[in-house]
């Protein structure tokens, strides 16, 4: 019989032992009760597989006439240029502004040309004097009154003056910047009375009538896309479809996407078409009428 003071300690020890024992061991230990053993639940997640990169492929669209292949396209100008100053001078006038239409050969920018023109007049006068001197020496040569050295010197002087006149005439032509082709002004970078240096940019221009189209096609299309192949380009922003023709194929297929750059030309004139518009190019393979995919 335990003393009364030890009974609380014994009760605490029994409770600790029962708490630490597994659920299925309580009955085996003689404590009574029917408790079924429960196995701990362990969940193992399967390893995640690395997904391959997704390469965009142009969509395929079924039509009533067969199978049409489409890809994104971008309109580009056939001609574009940045006009710069060929001489250092002050601008007298700029005849066009952004968005203006101009003709081939039209003067777009005019410079102050007083100094080059004065040099040209002086060079022309020197050339005239050299011509008269040579004519006099030729008459004297007929009378045996001139040496061969004087004759050679007179001819060399005239040739030098002719070259000087040609040089200054070229400089005078730089006083006016003329349009190399018909088109429109994209950006004006200068204003009248501006003083510009040589090779400073003046205008950015494009040919808005002759447009090209650039697009990328899968390498598999090379089996039937050749130079001269006709296709259609839909311009969603204008709700218009225009005709085009392949003019050149790229020289190399991209190794990652297996696509090739090709270029085409818009074969019909549309006044509202502008460079920079994007669209969808649709190709009909040669056997599209039979409904088979190439």
C-alpha positions in Angstrom: 0.0 0.0 0.0 1.5 3.3 -1.2 1.6 6.2 1.1 -1.0 8.9 0.3 1.6 11.4 -0.7 2.9 9.2 -3.7 -0.5 8.6 -5.3 -0.6 11.9 -7.5 2.9 11.2 -8.8 2.0 7.6 -9.9 -1.2 8.9 -11.7 0.9 11.5 -13.6 3.4 8.8 -14.8 0.7 6.5 -16.0 -0.9 9.4 -18.0 2.5 10.2 -19.7 3.1 6.5 -20.6 -0.4 6.2 -22.2 0.1 9.4 -24.2 3.4 8.3 -25.6 2.2 4.8 -26.6 0.8 4.1 -30.1 -2.9 3.9 -30.4 -2.8 0.1 -31.1 -0.7 -0.7 -28.0 -3.2 0.4 -25.4 -5.3 -2.8 -25.6 -2.2 -5.0 -25.5 -0.9 -3.2 -22.4 -4.1 -4.2 -20.6 -5.7 -0.8 -20.4 -8.8 -2.0 -22.2 -10.7 -0.4 -25.0 -10.8 -1.4 -28.7 -8.6 1.0 -30.7 -7.7 0.1 -34.3 -4.2 1.0 -35.4 -4.0 3.8 -38.0 -1.0 4.0 -40.3 0.4 7.5 -40.9 -0.6 8.9 -44.3 2.4 9.8 -46.6 1.8 11.4 -50.0 4.6 11.4 -52.6 4.2 13.8 -55.5 5.4 12.5 -58.9 8.3 14.4 -60.5 7.3 17.2 -62.8 8.4 16.8 -66.4 10.1 19.7 -68.1 7.8 20.9 -70.9 9.5 21.6 -74.3 9.5 25.2 -75.5 6.5 26.2 -77.7 7.4 27.4 -81.2 4.6 29.5 -82.8 3.5 28.0 -86.1 1.4 29.9 -88.6 -2.2 28.9 -88.5 -3.9 26.8 -91.1 -7.3 27.9 -92.3 -9.8 25.7 -94.2 -11.5 27.5 -97.1 -14.1 26.5 -99.6 -11.4 26.2 -102.3 -9.1 24.0 -100.3 -6.4 24.6 -97.7 -5.0 28.1 -97.2 -1.8 28.8 -95.2 -1.4 32.1 -93.4 1.3 34.0 -91.6 1.9 37.5 -90.3 3.1 40.1 -92.8 4.5 43.7 -92.6 4.4 46.4 -95.3 7.7 48.1 -96.0 8.6 50.9 -98.4 10.5 49.9 -101.6 12.5 53.1 -101.3 13.4 55.2 -98.2 16.1 57.7 -97.4 17.4 60.2 -94.9 18.5 63.3 -96.8 21.5 65.2 -95.3 23.3 68.4 -96.1 26.1 68.2 -98.6 27.5 71.5 -97.4 27.7 73.7 -94.3 25.4 76.7 -94.8 22.2 78.4 -93.7 18.8 77.1 -94.8 16.8 79.5 -96.8 13.6 77.4 -97.2 12.1 74.0 -96.6 9.3 73.4 -99.1 7.7 70.3 -97.5 6.4 69.3 -94.1 5.7 66.0 -92.4 3.2 64.0 -94.4 3.5 66.1 -97.6 3.7 64.4 -101.0 6.5 65.4 -103.4 7.6 64.5 -106.9 10.9 63.2 -108.1 13.4 66.0 -108.7 11.4 68.5 -106.6 13.5 70.9 -104.5 12.9 70.1 -100.8 15.5 72.2 -99.0 17.3 75.3 -100.4 20.5 76.7 -98.8 22.1 80.2 -99.0 24.4 79.8 -102.0 25.8 83.3 -102.5 29.4 82.4 -101.7 29.6 79.3 -103.9 28.1 81.2 -106.8 30.6 84.0 -106.4 33.4 81.4 -106.5 31.9 79.9 -109.7 31.9 83.3 -111.4 35.5 83.9 -110.5 36.5 80.4 -111.8 34.6 81.0 -115.0 36.5 84.3 -115.6 39.8 82.6 -114.9 38.9 79.9 -117.4 38.0 82.5 -120.1 41.4 84.2 -119.6 43.2 80.9 -119.9 41.4 80.2 -123.2 42.4 83.6 -124.7 46.0 83.1 -123.6 46.1 79.7 -125.3 44.6 81.2 -128.5 47.3 83.9 -128.6 50.1 81.4 -128.0 48.7 79.2 -130.9 48.9 82.2 -133.3 52.4 83.0 -132.1 53.4 79.4 -132.6 52.5 79.7 -136.3 55.1 82.5 -136.6 57.7 80.5 -134.6 57.5 83.1 -131.8 56.8 80.8 -128.9 58.5 77.9 -127.3 57.0 74.4 -126.6 57.2 75.0 -122.9 55.0 78.1 -123.1 52.5 76.1 -125.3 52.4 73.3 -122.8 52.0 75.7 -119.8 49.1 77.4 -121.5 47.3 74.2 -122.2 47.9 72.9 -118.6 46.5 76.2 -117.2 43.3 75.9 -119.2 42.8 72.3 -118.1 43.3 73.4 -114.4 40.7 76.2 -114.8 38.2 73.8 -116.4 38.6 71.4 -113.4 38.1 74.3 -111.0 34.9 75.3 -112.7 33.6 71.7 -112.6 34.4 71.5 -108.9 32.6 74.7 -108.0 29.6 73.8 -110.1 29.2 70.6 -108.1 29.3 72.6 -104.9 26.6 74.9 -106.3 24.4 71.9 -107.0 24.6 71.1 -103.3 22.7 74.3 -102.5 19.4 72.6 -103.3 18.4 69.2 -101.9 16.2 67.5 -104.5 14.0 64.5 -104.1 15.6 61.3 -105.4 12.2 59.6 -105.9 8.5 60.5 -105.5 7.1 59.9 -102.1 6.1 61.5 -98.8 7.9 63.1 -95.9 8.1 61.0 -92.7 9.9 63.5 -90.5 11.3 67.0 -90.9 14.4 67.7 -88.8 15.3 71.3 -89.7 13.6 74.7 -90.3 14.3 77.8 -92.4 17.1 80.0 -91.1 18.8 77.0 -89.4 22.6 76.8 -89.8 23.5 73.2 -90.4 26.9 71.5 -90.8 28.0 69.1 -93.5 26.3 65.7 -93.4 23.6 66.8 -90.9 20.3 65.1 -91.4 17.5 67.2 -92.9 14.5 65.0 -93.9 13.3 61.4 -93.7 11.3 60.3 -96.7 9.7 57.1 -98.0 8.2 55.9 -101.3 4.6 55.4 -100.3 3.4 54.0 -103.7 5.8 51.1 -104.2 5.4 48.9 -101.2 7.0 45.6 -100.3 5.9 43.0 -97.8 8.1 41.0 -95.4 7.0 37.8 -93.7 8.3 34.5 -92.2 7.2 31.1 -93.5 7.9 27.6 -92.2 10.8 25.8 -93.9 8.4 23.1 -95.1 6.6 25.6 -97.3 9.8 25.9 -99.5 8.5 22.8 -101.3 6.0 24.9 -103.1 6.7 28.6 -102.4 9.0 29.9 -105.1 9.9 33.3 -106.6 6.9 34.6 -108.5 4.4 32.8 -106.2 1.2 35.0 -105.8 -0.5 35.4 -102.5 -3.0 37.7 -100.8 -2.4 40.1 -97.9 -5.3 41.1 -95.7 -5.0 44.4 -93.9 -7.3 44.2 -90.8 -7.0 47.9 -90.0 -8.3 48.9 -93.4 -10.5 45.9 -93.9 -8.9 45.4 -97.3 -7.2 42.5 -99.2 -4.5 43.3 -101.7 -2.5 41.1 -104.1 1.2 40.4 -103.8 3.9 38.4 -105.4 7.1 36.7 -103.9 10.2 38.6 -105.1 12.9 36.9 -103.1 13.6 34.1 -100.7 15.9 34.3 -97.7 19.3 32.8 -97.8 19.2 31.0 -94.5 16.6 29.1 -92.3 16.5 30.0 -88.7 17.8 27.0 -86.7 15.5 27.5 -83.7 12.1 28.3 -85.3 12.8 26.6 -88.7 11.4 29.7 -90.5 12.6 31.6 -93.5 12.3 35.3 -94.3 10.8 36.1 -97.7 9.9 39.3 -99.4 7.2 40.2 -101.8 5.9 43.2 -103.8 2.3 44.6 -103.7 1.1 44.3 -107.2 -1.8 46.8 -107.0 -1.8 50.5 -106.2 -3.8 51.5 -103.1 -3.6 55.2 -102.1 -4.4 54.4 -98.4 -1.8 51.8 -97.9 1.1 53.0 -95.8 4.5 51.5 -94.8 4.4 50.0 -91.3 0.9 48.4 -91.6 0.7 44.8 -90.6 -1.5 42.1 -92.0 -2.0 38.5 -92.7 -0.5 36.8 -95.8 -2.5 33.9 -97.1 -1.0 31.4 -99.5 -2.7 28.9 -101.7 -0.5 25.9 -102.5 -0.4 24.7 -106.1 -2.7 21.6 -105.3 -5.1 23.6 -103.1 -7.9 22.8 -105.6 -7.7 19.1 -104.8 -7.9 19.8 -101.0 -4.7 18.0 -100.2 -2.0 19.5 -97.9 1.5 19.9 -99.4 
